[in-house]
Amino acid sequence: MASPAPAEDPLVGPLGPADLRRLAPGESWDPASGPGCLPLMTFAHFAPRRPGRFRYALTLDTEAARPQDWLGGFGLPAGTELDELLALVARVPRTTVVADPVEVDFR
């Protein structure tokens, strides 16, 4: 089973104001594509110990009680940029979404 990337992995953060975007109803956006974007490291680097069929399941959880819980512990913005970031994070709807699992065969 793959594990999430460590919380202090430099490829995971830091979160900045430009990382949050407002979507119109029905609009989608792929955060793993485009300039400056990275793939989800847990999936990109998964190497099973043995051949077989593996199931990926992805959960998006935005239910952190405090906006500061989103920020990690390194490379944080300061001053007005931090205030702007915390205000944006506070506006994110609190929810948990679970995607349908995807099965992948490794040989």
VMD Tcl script that draws the C-alpha trace (Angstrom):
set ca {
  {0.00 0.00 0.00}
  {1.30 3.48 -0.84}
  {1.61 6.01 1.94}
  {1.15 9.77 1.72}
  {4.29 11.81 1.13}
  {5.81 13.14 4.36}
  {4.16 16.39 5.47}
  {7.47 18.26 5.35}
  {8.39 17.00 1.85}
  {9.39 20.10 -0.18}
  {7.42 18.71 -3.12}
  {4.22 18.95 -1.05}
  {4.37 22.60 -0.01}
  {4.40 25.30 0.92}
  {0.88 26.44 0.16}
  {0.64 29.99 -1.21}
  {-2.20 32.31 -2.28}
  {-1.63 31.45 -5.98}
  {-2.32 27.77 -5.19}
  {-6.00 28.43 -4.46}
  {-8.43 29.20 -7.25}
  {-12.16 29.79 -7.41}
  {-14.03 27.46 -9.78}
  {-17.32 28.33 -11.43}
  {-20.16 25.78 -11.14}
  {-19.33 22.85 -13.42}
  {-15.74 24.03 -13.98}
  {-12.84 21.68 -13.34}
  {-9.11 22.14 -12.90}
  {-6.27 19.62 -12.70}
  {-3.77 20.75 -10.04}
  {-1.25 18.17 -11.27}
  {-0.87 19.67 -14.76}
  {0.29 22.99 -16.12}
  {3.20 25.30 -15.32}
  {4.62 24.84 -11.84}
  {2.40 21.86 -11.03}
  {3.56 18.48 -9.79}
  {1.94 15.04 -9.84}
  {0.60 13.53 -6.64}
  {3.87 12.14 -5.33}
  {2.32 9.12 -3.59}
  {0.99 7.86 -6.93}
  {3.92 9.00 -9.07}
  {6.48 7.08 -6.98}
  {4.54 3.97 -5.99}
  {6.62 0.85 -6.60}
  {5.03 -2.38 -5.35}
  {7.17 -5.00 -3.64}
  {5.53 -7.72 -5.72}
  {3.47 -7.98 -8.93}
  {-0.27 -7.82 -8.58}
  {-3.40 -5.72 -8.84}
  {-3.45 -2.66 -6.63}
  {-6.28 -0.30 -5.82}
  {-5.70 3.45 -5.57}
  {-8.20 5.43 -3.54}
  {-8.02 9.21 -3.24}
  {-9.71 11.28 -0.54}
  {-9.89 15.08 -0.51}
  {-10.46 16.35 3.02}
  {-10.79 20.09 3.63}
  {-12.22 19.75 7.14}
  {-9.24 21.08 9.10}
  {-10.69 23.21 11.88}
  {-8.12 26.02 11.61}
  {-6.77 27.56 8.38}
  {-3.25 27.33 9.89}
  {-3.54 23.52 9.79}
  {-3.20 23.69 5.97}
  {0.16 25.41 5.91}
  {2.83 22.91 6.91}
  {5.94 24.02 8.74}
  {8.43 25.42 6.23}
  {8.60 28.06 3.52}
  {5.53 29.87 4.80}
  {4.63 33.31 3.48}
  {4.81 36.21 5.91}
  {3.01 39.46 6.59}
  {0.20 40.43 4.23}
  {0.80 37.38 2.01}
  {0.18 35.10 5.01}
  {-2.94 37.09 5.94}
  {-4.21 36.78 2.34}
  {-3.52 33.02 2.33}
  {-5.31 32.43 5.64}
  {-8.32 34.44 4.41}
  {-8.48 32.33 1.23}
  {-8.18 29.03 3.12}
  {-10.93 30.11 5.53}
  {-13.28 30.45 2.51}
  {-12.76 26.86 1.29}
  {-15.90 24.78 1.91}
  {-15.33 22.13 4.56}
  {-16.03 18.71 3.09}
  {-14.64 15.26 2.43}
  {-14.84 13.78 -1.07}
  {-13.82 10.21 -1.88}
  {-13.09 9.28 -5.51}
  {-14.03 5.90 -6.94}
  {-11.04 3.54 -6.57}
  {-8.87 2.78 -9.60}
  {-7.29 -0.65 -10.03}
  {-3.83 -0.91 -11.59}
  {-1.97 -4.11 -12.57}
  {1.78 -4.19 -11.89}
  {3.83 -6.96 -13.47}
}
mol new
graphics top color blue
foreach p $ca { graphics top sphere $p radius 0.5 }
foreach p [lrange $ca 0 end-1] q [lrange $ca 1 end] { graphics top cylinder $p $q radius 0.2 }
display resetview
